[in-house]
Amino acid sequence: MIISVQQLTVFLLILGRVAGIFLQAPIFNSRGLPFFAKTALAIWLTIVLWFVAPVYKLLPDSILAFVLALIFEVAIGFIIGFICNIIFIAVQSAGEIADMQMGLSVATALDPIFGASISIIGRLSFFTALIIFITANGHHLILSALQQSFTALPVGKLANFSSPKLALQIIGLGSTLWLTAIQLSAPIVLLIFLSDFTFGIVSRVAPQVNVFMLGFQVKPLLGLFGFMMAFPFMVKYINRLLEFMSQQIILLANSIK
């Protein structure tokens, strides 16, 4: 089988978009997966898409144009992966907020997936969201978004990253991230606030009671109780976030055409 220069160019451009998704998309960007396994999976996906992905009529005809097109392809995949990763960033941020209220923000541990220190409830929230994501076939949704992105933006077509719609969408994603984090952590924050209010009354009625030390013992238990009570609602909320993720990917494709 003889592979032409145009076919090799298309292969490398598709590989660039797949690599961009692997840099940010949940599960695929996990450090728990061996590097060679991720490389093999990326190459396999590229081969699957090689002869079925739409190709732009004007392919790069010089080294400089090819490098520019490759950078754009990686950027497209990176943004798609970032949109998919918003769910996990929001859920983990909700756990970090809850940890601050529970007094567990200093109890951190190294997370090998992110390579950073994450608090206890933050890790619990992240892995809970990861299980829900896999159960709802979110990884299939990412692969479907990858395939459909080539329909909206054929291989070799330069994306319009200067579009004001893209900037507004990124700003909207940032606001959605913090709104989601606050909504998911609200039950725990409310319980801790009520406990602080109750301890304040106790300290006024019985000043001899050491409410500061008592709070260290009660707040973590209240936080875990609030997390368990909010778990069914978290499952439904994350499923809605998956629908939001697919809508944002379609909006992204329309914004940078």
Secondary structure, DSSP 8 states (H G I E B T S, - for coil): ----HHHHHHHHHHHHHHHHHHHHSTTTT-TTS-HHHHHHHHHHHHHHHHTTS-B-SS---SHHHHHHHHHHHHHHHHHHHHHHHHHHHHHHHHHHHHHHHHT-TT-EEEETTTTEEEEHHHHHHHHHHHHHHHHTTHHHHHHHHHHHHHHHS-BT----TT-HHHHHHHHHHHHHHHHHHHHHHHHHHHHHHHHHHHHHHHHHH-TTS-HHHHHHHHHHHHHHHHHHHHHHHHHHHHHHHHHHHHHHHHHHHHH--
